[in-house]
Amino acid sequence: MSRLRQTVHNHPNRFIALHRP
């Protein structure tokens, strides 16, 4: 789960966009 956290911290905007409805 550390990898996922790092990704969110690196580019939260991208992560949110990917996990958007």
C-alpha positions, 0 to 999 in steps of 0.5 A: 500500500506504500506504492499507492500512497506515493503515487497519490503524493506524487500526482494526486490530481491524476489519481483523483481523475482516474478514480472519478465517476 
